[in-house]
Amino acid sequence: MSEGGLRERKKRRMYEAVSEVAIRLFLEKGFDAVSVAEVAAAAEISKPTLFRYFPAKEDLVLHRISDHEDEAARVVAEAAGPPVDALRRHFLDGLERCDPVTGLNDDPQVLAFHSLLYGTPSLVARAYTHQQRAEAALAEVLGGDLDARLAAGQIIAVQRILALENWRRIAAGERLEDVRGDAVAAAERAFGLLATGLPPMGESR
């Protein structure tokens, strides 16, 4: 492996290690009760070094889902046929796998993370930036014009709302298997509405 590749791997490991230390502390004590200095000390790095990796405290949490920012764009770019059909299949596959990003997951650690994320106002606000980047990446693949941006905004919103509903029900105590059928039906309905309501786009890539 090249020196540049080794540096990149080391950098990724640093991101992951510091983020996991921070999330553990936030889950134990609460997001607002833990300072950045405390995270840096627990991760055995300096505070300035931490800020070089994570410009905002909220980014320590959102790093865990950062690889999903361009997921919808990747799915569309790699698929043949209508983009909405590809995204529908991808979301349904995620439900089948109980992918945490779909909200259909009852692992205690996943539920705790989502409770931290959705239950902390500053994290919810910061997550909006994550959604904007996801929309921008998808819109670019769909053509980059106004229709593409409008479509991307609707698609990302549908995915977010479906996932939130699944998480909300499981967090409230419903059994995963009792939620699964409704989750699949809701996804089919939501993506069906998107397929009929959006103009054709992105199919001539």
trRosetta pair geometry for C-beta under 8 A, 3 or more apart (Angstrom, degrees):
i j d omega theta_ij theta_ji phi_ij phi_ji
1 5 4.3 -116 179 91 100 133
1 6 5.6 124 113 -57 117 82
1 9 7.7 11 160 -11 155 138
2 5 4.5 100 56 4 78 102
2 6 7.1 -140 97 -5 44 85
3 6 5.6 -53 -150 35 34 113
3 7 6.4 37 151 -21 66 104
4 7 5.7 -53 -150 34 33 113
4 8 6.4 33 152 -20 65 105
5 8 5.6 -54 -148 35 33 111
5 9 6.4 33 154 -18 66 104
6 9 5.8 -53 -149 36 32 111
6 10 6.3 32 152 -19 65 106
7 10 5.7 -56 -149 37 31 112
7 11 6.3 33 152 -22 65 106
8 11 5.6 -52 -147 34 32 113
8 12 6.5 33 154 -19 64 103
9 12 5.7 -53 -148 35 32 111
9 13 6.4 32 153 -19 65 105
10 13 5.7 -54 -149 36 31 111
10 14 6.5 35 151 -22 64 104
11 14 5.6 -53 -151 32 32 113
11 15 6.6 36 151 -19 64 102
12 15 5.6 -50 -151 33 35 113
12 16 6.3 29 154 -15 66 108
13 16 5.8 -57 -146 40 32 109
13 17 6.0 30 158 -20 68 110
14 17 5.9 -55 -140 37 27 108
14 18 6.2 19 165 -11 64 110
14 53 6.4 -129 126 -103 110 148
15 18 6.5 -67 -149 41 21 102
15 19 6.1 18 159 -17 62 116
15 53 5.9 -169 -96 -170 72 121
15 63 5.9 -160 173 -165 101 141
16 19 5.9 -60 -145 40 25 111
16 20 6.2 23 160 -18 64 109
16 63 7.6 -160 -94 137 44 126
17 20 6.0 -59 -149 36 26 108
17 21 6.5 27 154 -18 63 106
17 43 6.7 123 127 -145 93 103
18 21 5.7 -53 -149 35 33 112
18 22 6.3 32 154 -19 65 107
18 39 7.2 73 -173 159 87 107
18 43 4.7 38 -117 -136 77 154
18 45 6.8 -36 -97 21 121 139
18 50 6.5 173 -161 -125 143 86
18 53 6.2 93 54 97 157 153
18 54 7.1 -148 118 -17 132 127
18 60 6.9 -96 132 -132 91 96
19 22 5.7 -58 -149 37 30 111
19 23 6.2 28 156 -19 67 107
19 54 7.7 145 -80 -74 82 136
19 60 5.5 176 -120 -168 64 61
19 61 7.4 152 -158 -87 91 18
19 63 4.1 -110 -103 71 145 135
19 64 6.1 172 156 -54 133 78
20 23 5.8 -51 -141 36 32 110
20 24 6.4 37 157 -22 63 104
21 24 5.9 -56 -153 33 28 113
21 25 6.6 23 153 -14 63 107
21 39 6.4 126 112 -160 103 78
21 42 5.1 169 175 116 121 110
21 43 4.5 167 65 -79 162 89
22 25 5.8 -60 -153 38 32 108
22 26 6.1 29 154 -18 68 109
22 34 7.5 151 -156 124 71 143
22 39 4.6 20 -100 -137 90 129
22 42 7.9 149 -75 72 49 127
22 43 7.4 -14 -46 -50 80 125
22 60 3.8 -61 115 167 166 131
22 61 6.9 -116 116 -60 117 63
23 26 5.6 -55 -143 39 32 111
23 27 6.2 32 157 -20 66 106
23 60 7.1 -167 -49 140 69 91
23 61 6.0 117 -92 -113 89 70
23 64 6.7 51 -68 -45 149 136
23 113 6.8 0 -167 -114 128 96
23 116 7.3 130 -151 96 83 167
24 27 6.0 -57 -148 36 27 109
24 28 6.4 23 154 -17 62 110
25 28 5.7 -59 -147 38 31 110
25 29 6.0 -22 173 23 69 112
25 34 4.7 116 137 -126 114 154
25 38 6.6 163 -172 124 155 112
25 39 6.1 -150 42 -94 153 78
25 42 6.2 170 -59 18 134 169
26 29 6.9 -78 -129 56 21 76
26 30 6.8 -43 -166 140 59 12
26 31 4.7 25 -149 -89 111 62
26 34 5.6 -110 -84 28 61 143
26 60 7.8 149 -32 105 135 119
26 61 6.6 -34 35 -81 169 113
26 116 5.8 87 128 -151 116 137
27 112 5.5 49 -138 156 124 123
27 113 7.5 -47 -82 -82 122 56
27 116 6.0 -72 -87 -66 75 138
29 33 4.4 -125 146 92 100 124
29 34 5.2 116 78 -55 126 99
30 33 4.1 70 70 10 102 113
30 34 7.0 169 80 -11 54 88
31 34 6.7 -77 -158 35 25 99
31 57 8.0 121 -178 139 95 118
31 61 7.4 -26 -114 -50 119 144
31 116 6.5 128 -51 -165 110 94
31 120 4.6 40 20 -121 155 147
31 122 7.3 -164 132 55 140 111
31 123 6.7 -114 -118 -36 166 120
32 120 7.6 178 -34 -139 88 108
34 38 5.3 -121 -166 76 77 135
34 39 6.4 81 153 -52 114 91
35 38 4.6 104 58 0 79 100
35 39 7.3 -140 100 -2 48 83
36 39 5.6 -51 -152 35 38 113
36 40 6.3 40 150 -21 68 104
36 47 6.2 87 125 -140 103 100
36 50 6.3 166 178 109 100 145
36 51 7.5 44 174 -66 143 91
36 57 5.4 -112 -74 -96 103 102
37 40 5.6 -52 -147 36 33 113
37 41 6.4 34 154 -20 65 105
37 47 5.5 -26 -102 -86 69 125
38 41 5.8 -53 -148 36 31 111
38 42 6.4 28 155 -16 64 107
39 42 5.8 -60 -149 39 30 109
39 43 6.1 17 157 -8 67 113
39 50 6.6 117 101 -141 106 153
39 57 8.0 152 5 -138 150 88
39 60 6.5 -50 -160 -128 162 161
40 43 5.9 -65 -143 47 27 103
40 45 5.5 -96 -158 79 79 73
40 46 6.2 -7 -179 157 130 16
40 47 4.6 -105 -32 -81 171 58
40 49 7.3 125 -140 61 112 90
40 50 4.5 -103 -92 -30 101 141
41 44 7.4 28 -180 -76 32 38
43 50 7.0 115 62 -92 141 111
45 49 4.5 -110 168 87 112 132
45 50 5.7 137 98 -56 118 82
46 49 4.5 97 58 5 82 104
46 50 7.1 -141 97 -7 45 85
47 50 5.5 -50 -149 32 35 115
47 51 6.6 30 155 -15 66 104
48 51 5.8 -58 -149 39 34 108
48 52 6.7 42 151 -28 65 99
49 52 5.6 -48 -154 24 36 115
49 53 7.1 22 153 -7 64 103
50 53 6.1 -68 -161 42 34 103
50 54 6.0 -34 166 42 74 102
51 54 6.6 -78 -120 72 31 62
51 55 6.4 58 -170 -117 73 36
54 57 7.4 72 137 -106 120 21
54 59 4.2 -180 -156 89 90 115
54 60 5.1 46 -160 -65 163 72
54 63 7.0 -73 -100 -49 111 126
55 59 6.1 73 48 -3 66 153
56 59 4.8 109 62 -12 78 101
56 126 6.6 -168 108 -120 144 135
57 60 6.0 -37 -176 8 47 115
57 122 7.8 19 80 129 108 139
58 61 6.0 -57 -169 37 51 105
58 62 6.0 34 144 -10 81 115
58 122 5.7 -136 -78 135 123 96
58 123 5.3 175 -141 -102 105 61
58 125 7.9 -93 -110 73 166 83
58 126 3.7 156 134 -19 152 169
59 62 5.4 -62 -131 50 40 105
59 63 6.0 64 162 -47 70 90
59 126 7.2 -129 -60 178 58 142
60 63 6.4 -36 -157 2 21 115
61 64 6.6 -47 175 11 46 108
61 116 6.7 -144 -140 128 136 119
61 117 6.4 172 156 -94 128 82
61 120 8.0 104 21 58 175 147
61 123 5.7 -32 79 -124 149 123
62 65 6.0 -66 -163 49 57 93
62 66 6.2 85 138 -62 77 88
62 117 7.9 110 -85 -125 68 108
62 123 7.1 175 -55 -154 96 87
62 126 6.0 -125 -39 123 144 117
62 127 6.3 -172 -107 -90 121 70
62 130 5.8 -147 -166 -61 129 135
63 66 5.1 -29 -147 -12 40 125
64 113 6.9 -94 103 -162 162 138
65 68 5.1 -38 179 25 78 119
65 69 8.0 111 132 -46 74 74
65 101 7.1 132 -137 -102 106 97
65 117 8.0 51 -9 -114 139 152
65 130 6.9 45 100 -165 109 154
66 69 5.8 -15 -172 -20 53 114
66 130 7.2 -115 -107 -124 60 113
67 71 7.4 72 133 -59 64 101
68 71 4.6 -28 -155 -16 59 130
68 101 5.6 162 -111 -116 151 141
68 134 7.3 -9 126 -98 76 126
69 130 6.0 -115 -98 -163 99 78
69 133 4.9 -14 -165 106 121 117
69 134 5.0 -130 -159 -74 55 79
69 137 6.6 106 141 -1 81 147
70 73 4.7 -55 -167 48 75 119
70 74 5.7 84 131 -30 87 97
70 133 7.8 -64 -61 140 74 96
70 134 7.0 -153 -75 -119 33 62
70 137 4.4 -116 -116 174 82 164
71 74 5.7 -56 -149 34 30 111
71 75 6.4 32 155 -22 65 104
71 101 7.7 25 41 172 173 168
71 134 7.5 -14 35 -134 79 109
72 75 5.7 -51 -149 32 33 114
72 76 6.5 27 156 -13 65 106
72 87 6.1 23 -143 -115 91 119
72 90 8.0 165 -113 84 59 152
72 134 6.1 75 24 -178 118 99
72 137 7.3 127 67 92 87 104
72 138 4.6 -14 105 -86 116 123
72 152 7.8 134 114 -144 139 85
72 155 6.4 137 -165 128 148 125
72 156 6.6 -120 -2 -85 164 82
72 159 7.1 -130 -76 -25 128 160
73 76 6.0 -59 -150 40 30 107
73 77 6.1 29 155 -20 66 112
73 134 7.6 -157 -19 -161 101 58
73 137 3.9 -91 -35 139 150 99
73 138 4.7 -131 -71 -81 80 53
73 140 6.9 19 -131 58 130 95
73 141 4.6 156 -150 -15 83 136
74 77 5.7 -58 -142 38 29 111
74 78 6.1 12 165 -8 66 115
75 78 6.4 -72 -147 43 22 100
75 79 6.0 14 161 -22 63 121
75 86 5.4 161 151 139 96 110
75 87 5.8 109 109 -91 140 66
75 90 4.7 -37 -134 -57 146 161
76 79 6.0 -65 -137 34 26 109
76 83 4.4 13 -128 -134 112 103
76 86 5.8 142 -100 80 52 140
76 87 6.7 -7 -66 -54 89 99
76 138 6.6 96 10 -142 143 81
76 141 4.9 123 91 126 124 140
76 142 6.8 -34 159 -67 160 78
76 202 6.1 -29 178 166 124 146
77 141 5.1 -98 -65 -135 90 132
77 205 6.9 -140 -133 162 58 165
79 83 7.2 128 72 -115 125 50
79 85 7.9 -170 152 87 142 85
79 86 3.5 110 112 -116 174 144
81 85 5.4 -54 128 69 119 135
81 86 6.4 148 78 -49 95 96
81 203 7.0 -31 -179 -129 20 102
82 85 4.4 85 73 4 97 108
82 86 7.1 -169 94 -8 52 84
82 195 6.9 70 137 -133 148 98
82 200 7.3 -88 -117 -132 101 80
82 202 8.0 89 -155 77 46 97
82 203 6.1 -28 -94 -85 50 117
83 86 5.7 -58 -152 36 36 111
83 87 6.3 28 156 -14 70 108
83 141 7.8 137 -116 116 136 109
83 142 6.3 -32 -42 -102 172 96
83 201 7.0 -33 12 86 131 77
83 202 4.6 26 -39 85 131 140
83 203 7.3 -123 -24 -67 82 71
84 87 5.7 -56 -145 41 34 109
84 88 6.1 40 153 -24 66 104
84 155 7.2 -138 -106 -104 81 116
84 191 5.9 157 173 -169 96 90
84 194 5.0 -174 -138 114 134 111
84 195 4.6 -176 107 -86 145 77
84 198 6.5 150 -53 47 138 136
85 88 5.6 -51 -146 33 30 114
85 89 6.5 29 156 -16 63 104
85 191 8.0 117 -99 162 33 123
85 195 6.9 67 -60 -105 73 126
86 89 5.9 -55 -151 37 30 109
86 90 6.3 30 151 -20 64 109
87 90 5.4 -52 -144 37 34 114
87 91 6.3 34 157 -19 66 104
87 155 6.2 -8 145 -161 171 124
87 159 7.7 -89 175 -68 117 119
87 191 6.8 -171 96 -125 92 123
88 91 6.0 -56 -147 36 28 107
88 92 6.3 24 156 -14 64 109
88 187 7.0 139 -149 155 76 96
88 188 7.4 75 -164 -112 118 48
88 191 3.7 130 -97 161 109 163
88 192 7.9 79 -112 -49 145 56
88 195 7.5 -19 -39 -51 140 119
89 92 5.8 -58 -145 41 30 109
89 93 6.2 34 154 -22 65 106
90 93 5.7 -53 -148 35 29 113
90 94 6.5 34 150 -22 62 104
91 94 5.4 -52 -153 33 34 116
91 95 6.7 38 148 -20 65 99
91 102 6.5 130 -163 -108 75 111
91 159 6.5 -139 -100 -115 128 93
91 162 7.1 41 -172 93 137 156
91 187 5.3 -165 120 -155 124 132
91 191 7.0 179 43 -55 138 136
92 95 5.5 -46 -150 32 37 113
92 96 6.6 41 149 -21 64 101
92 184 6.6 65 -131 -134 92 84
92 187 5.9 165 -77 115 77 144
92 188 7.6 54 -85 -67 122 78
93 96 5.5 -51 -152 33 35 115
93 97 6.4 22 153 -9 67 108
94 97 5.9 -62 -145 45 32 103
94 99 3.8 -67 -160 33 87 133
94 101 6.3 -66 -164 71 141 96
94 102 4.3 153 127 -46 114 127
94 104 7.8 127 128 41 82 111
95 98 7.4 25 -173 -77 33 38
95 99 7.4 -58 -52 28 24 90
95 102 5.2 -153 -76 167 63 162
95 104 5.2 51 -135 34 72 154
95 180 6.9 130 172 -148 106 80
95 183 5.6 173 -136 123 130 120
95 184 5.8 163 127 -81 158 77
95 187 6.5 -131 -35 -11 145 157
98 102 7.5 -131 -156 57 28 119
98 104 5.5 -113 -128 112 63 88
98 105 4.8 116 169 -94 93 78
98 106 7.9 -61 -159 11 131 70
98 176 7.1 11 -117 -170 123 140
99 102 5.0 85 72 0 88 104
99 104 7.6 49 52 58 55 88
99 105 7.1 -96 102 -54 18 123
100 103 7.6 52 -179 -71 45 22
100 105 4.6 -54 -97 21 62 159
100 107 7.5 -60 -86 39 107 118
100 110 4.7 -140 -116 -142 120 127
100 113 7.8 17 -173 70 143 132
100 114 7.6 -157 -174 -53 102 114
101 163 6.4 -62 156 -117 50 142
102 105 7.4 113 64 -23 82 95
102 162 7.2 -42 -159 119 74 105
102 163 5.4 -142 -168 -105 26 89
102 166 6.2 7 139 50 74 163
102 183 7.3 83 156 178 114 133
103 114 7.4 104 -122 -126 74 155
103 162 7.1 -174 27 123 130 62
103 163 3.7 149 -25 -169 113 60
103 164 6.3 -126 -90 -41 151 13
103 165 6.9 109 109 61 161 49
103 166 3.2 129 106 73 112 107
103 167 3.7 -97 -149 -36 102 84
103 168 7.8 -5 -173 1 135 63
103 170 7.3 171 160 17 80 123
103 183 7.8 -165 83 -128 100 130
104 166 4.5 -67 -64 -179 71 143
104 170 7.3 142 -132 -39 41 140
104 176 6.6 103 -176 -154 78 95
104 179 6.5 -170 -125 108 91 118
104 180 6.4 90 -157 -101 133 70
104 183 5.3 76 -80 -163 130 173
105 110 4.6 -43 116 117 123 161
105 111 7.6 -154 104 -53 81 74
105 170 7.4 149 68 105 35 173
105 176 7.4 18 -129 -117 14 129
106 110 7.6 103 110 65 4 119
106 111 6.6 15 -153 -49 43 122
106 170 5.3 -136 -91 -168 86 128
106 175 7.8 -23 -75 -158 159 44
106 176 4.5 -111 -20 -55 126 118
107 110 4.1 77 68 8 99 110
107 111 6.8 -176 83 -9 49 85
108 111 5.7 -57 -144 40 31 111
108 112 6.2 33 157 -21 66 107
109 112 5.6 -52 -146 36 31 113
109 113 6.4 33 154 -20 63 104
110 113 5.7 -53 -149 34 31 111
110 114 6.4 26 155 -14 65 107
111 114 5.9 -56 -145 40 31 108
111 115 6.2 35 154 -22 65 106
111 167 7.6 161 -121 -155 69 89
111 170 6.8 -124 -101 119 114 109
111 171 5.8 157 -153 -98 106 82
112 115 5.6 -53 -147 35 31 113
112 116 6.5 34 152 -20 63 103
113 116 5.6 -54 -154 34 32 113
113 117 6.3 28 152 -17 67 108
114 117 5.5 -53 -142 39 35 111
114 118 5.8 10 168 2 71 112
114 167 5.1 -129 165 -154 155 139
114 171 7.1 -125 96 -69 121 129
115 118 6.6 -61 -128 51 23 92
115 119 5.1 6 173 -6 62 131
115 171 6.5 146 -77 -133 98 133
116 119 6.3 -63 -120 47 13 101
116 120 6.1 1 174 -14 56 121
116 123 7.1 50 140 18 72 174
117 120 6.8 -76 -150 33 14 101
117 123 5.3 -133 -148 139 50 136
117 124 7.5 112 158 -72 64 64
117 127 6.9 79 -177 -65 103 140
118 123 7.8 -87 -55 96 17 116
118 124 6.4 66 -138 -84 43 104
118 164 7.2 136 -113 -128 143 96
118 167 7.3 143 -13 116 155 144
120 123 4.0 58 84 13 109 115
120 124 6.7 174 85 -15 55 83
121 124 5.6 -54 -147 34 33 112
121 125 6.3 32 156 -18 67 105
122 125 5.6 -51 -148 37 34 113
122 126 6.3 33 153 -17 65 106
123 126 5.6 -53 -143 40 33 109
123 127 6.2 42 153 -28 64 103
124 127 5.6 -51 -149 29 29 116
124 128 7.4 45 148 -32 57 91
125 128 5.9 -39 -169 8 38 116
126 129 5.9 -41 -172 22 51 112
126 130 7.3 53 135 -15 67 100
127 130 5.0 -45 -158 32 51 120
127 131 6.4 53 145 -20 72 99
128 131 5.5 -51 -151 36 37 113
128 132 6.4 42 149 -23 66 101
129 132 5.5 -49 -149 32 34 115
129 133 6.7 33 153 -17 64 102
130 133 6.0 -57 -155 35 30 108
130 134 6.5 30 149 -19 64 106
131 134 5.5 -52 -147 36 35 113
131 135 6.3 38 153 -20 67 104
131 156 5.8 134 -163 153 89 133
131 160 6.7 3 -113 -69 127 144
132 135 5.6 -53 -149 36 31 113
132 136 6.3 32 153 -20 65 106
133 136 5.6 -52 -145 36 33 112
133 137 6.3 33 157 -19 65 104
134 137 6.0 -55 -148 36 29 109
134 138 6.4 23 156 -13 64 110
134 156 5.2 133 109 -121 116 134
135 138 5.9 -62 -147 41 28 107
135 139 6.0 30 157 -22 67 110
135 149 7.2 59 160 -154 104 68
135 152 4.6 119 -160 133 70 111
135 153 5.4 36 -139 -84 132 59
135 156 5.0 -91 -77 2 83 153
136 139 5.7 -53 -142 36 28 112
136 140 6.5 34 156 -24 61 103
136 152 7.5 133 -57 135 15 155
137 140 5.9 -53 -155 28 29 114
137 141 6.9 24 152 -13 62 104
138 141 5.9 -58 -154 37 36 108
138 142 6.2 28 152 -15 69 112
138 152 4.0 152 94 -132 109 110
138 155 6.4 -135 155 74 158 133
138 156 6.6 -177 21 -52 150 107
139 142 5.6 -62 -144 43 32 110
139 143 7.7 -69 176 57 59 58
139 144 6.1 92 140 -105 84 39
139 148 4.6 113 -159 133 73 96
139 149 4.5 34 -133 -92 142 57
139 151 7.4 142 -106 64 74 83
139 152 3.9 -89 -62 -8 80 154
139 153 7.9 26 -68 -31 117 72
140 144 5.3 32 -124 -81 49 91
140 148 7.7 127 -50 145 13 139
141 202 6.3 46 130 -133 76 124
141 205 7.2 -9 -175 -98 77 143
142 147 8.0 -127 137 108 117 79
142 148 3.8 162 100 -142 106 102
142 151 5.8 -151 173 77 164 129
142 152 6.1 -159 16 -57 142 100
142 201 5.1 46 -178 128 95 120
142 202 4.1 -62 -131 -64 59 123
143 147 7.2 1 74 75 133 97
143 148 4.2 -165 59 -63 87 138
143 201 5.4 -94 -6 -172 134 111
143 202 5.9 -120 -30 -70 93 70
144 148 5.5 19 7 65 14 153
144 149 7.7 27 -169 -48 30 89
145 148 5.1 102 50 9 60 104
145 149 7.3 -119 107 -4 33 91
146 149 5.7 -55 -147 37 34 109
146 150 6.2 34 155 -18 68 105
147 150 5.8 -56 -148 38 30 111
147 151 6.2 30 155 -18 65 108
147 199 5.6 -44 -164 50 136 128
147 201 6.0 179 121 -74 118 147
148 151 5.7 -55 -145 38 29 111
148 152 6.2 31 156 -21 65 107
148 201 5.9 -167 -87 166 79 151
148 202 7.2 113 -116 -55 104 102
149 152 5.7 -51 -143 36 30 112
149 153 6.4 34 156 -21 62 105
150 153 5.9 -55 -152 33 29 112
150 154 6.7 24 154 -14 63 107
151 154 5.9 -60 -152 38 32 108
151 155 6.2 30 155 -19 69 109
151 194 8.0 98 -155 -167 84 102
151 198 4.9 80 -117 -146 107 131
151 199 7.6 -104 -67 45 126 75
151 201 6.3 -165 -3 48 165 143
152 155 5.7 -55 -143 37 31 110
152 156 6.2 25 162 -14 67 108
153 156 6.3 -58 -144 40 25 105
153 157 6.2 26 156 -19 62 112
154 157 5.7 -58 -147 38 29 113
154 158 6.3 32 155 -23 65 105
154 194 6.3 159 128 -119 118 103
154 197 7.9 -123 165 98 162 122
154 198 7.0 -169 70 -79 145 117
155 158 5.8 -54 -151 32 30 111
155 159 6.6 27 154 -16 63 105
155 194 6.4 85 -92 -145 75 149
156 159 5.8 -53 -150 37 34 112
156 160 6.3 33 153 -19 66 107
157 160 5.7 -57 -147 37 31 111
157 161 6.1 26 158 -17 67 109
158 161 6.0 -58 -142 38 27 106
158 162 6.2 27 159 -18 64 109
158 190 4.8 151 -161 164 116 124
158 191 7.1 132 147 -74 149 61
158 194 6.2 -65 -37 -57 165 131
159 162 6.0 -57 -147 37 27 110
159 163 6.3 23 158 -16 63 110
160 163 6.0 -61 -150 39 28 108
160 164 6.2 27 155 -20 65 109
161 164 5.7 -52 -143 37 31 112
161 165 6.4 33 157 -21 64 105
161 190 7.8 180 79 -126 112 150
162 165 6.0 -57 -151 34 28 110
162 166 6.6 26 154 -17 63 106
162 183 7.2 99 -179 -155 96 80
162 186 6.0 161 -127 120 96 115
162 187 5.7 73 -147 -87 149 80
162 190 6.1 -125 -68 22 120 165
163 166 5.8 -56 -151 36 32 110
163 167 6.2 28 155 -15 67 108
164 167 5.8 -57 -145 41 30 109
164 168 6.0 35 156 -26 66 108
165 168 5.7 -50 -143 32 29 114
165 169 6.6 25 160 -16 62 106
165 183 7.7 169 98 -108 103 80
165 186 6.9 -103 88 150 149 168
166 169 6.2 -61 -154 35 28 106
166 170 6.5 16 157 -9 65 110
166 179 6.0 114 -144 158 75 132
166 183 5.0 48 -97 -109 114 124
167 170 6.0 -64 -146 43 30 104
167 171 5.7 29 159 -19 69 113
168 171 5.9 -58 -142 40 24 110
168 172 6.3 23 156 -20 61 111
169 172 5.7 -58 -150 35 29 111
169 174 4.6 -30 161 36 89 138
169 179 5.0 146 105 -110 134 127
169 182 7.9 96 -38 78 177 137
170 173 7.9 151 -180 13 31 9
170 174 5.9 -85 -93 66 39 84
170 176 6.1 30 -113 -87 119 70
170 179 5.9 -73 -63 -11 86 163
174 178 5.3 -118 177 81 98 121
174 179 5.3 106 117 -55 124 105
175 178 4.3 86 65 4 91 107
175 179 7.1 -169 90 -7 47 86
176 179 5.8 -65 -152 39 33 107
176 180 6.3 48 152 -45 68 98
177 180 5.5 -29 -141 6 37 122
178 181 7.7 -55 -174 23 29 100
179 182 5.9 -72 -164 48 47 107
179 183 5.6 49 146 -31 82 111
180 183 5.5 -60 -146 34 29 114
180 184 6.4 26 160 -17 66 104
181 184 6.0 -54 -151 34 30 108
181 185 6.4 25 154 -14 64 109
182 185 5.6 -58 -145 42 33 111
182 186 6.0 34 156 -21 68 108
183 186 5.8 -54 -144 36 27 110
183 187 6.4 27 156 -18 62 107
184 187 5.8 -57 -149 36 29 110
184 188 6.4 29 154 -18 65 106
185 188 5.8 -53 -147 36 31 111
185 189 6.3 28 155 -17 65 108
186 189 5.7 -56 -147 39 30 110
186 190 6.0 27 157 -19 67 110
187 190 5.8 -55 -140 38 29 108
187 191 6.1 16 166 -6 66 110
188 191 6.5 -63 -142 45 22 99
188 192 6.0 28 156 -25 61 113
189 192 5.6 -59 -147 36 26 115
189 193 6.5 27 156 -19 63 103
190 193 5.9 -54 -154 33 30 109
190 194 6.7 30 149 -17 63 104
191 194 5.2 -48 -147 36 40 116
191 195 6.2 46 152 -26 67 102
192 195 5.6 -50 -147 31 32 113
192 196 6.6 16 159 -7 64 106
193 196 6.2 -64 -147 43 30 99
193 197 5.7 10 162 -8 67 124
194 197 6.0 -73 -134 47 24 101
194 198 5.6 7 177 -11 68 119
195 198 7.0 -53 -123 35 15 98
198 201 7.2 -81 151 17 107 109
200 203 6.3 -40 178 3 99 128
202 205 6.1 3 -174 -42 64 108
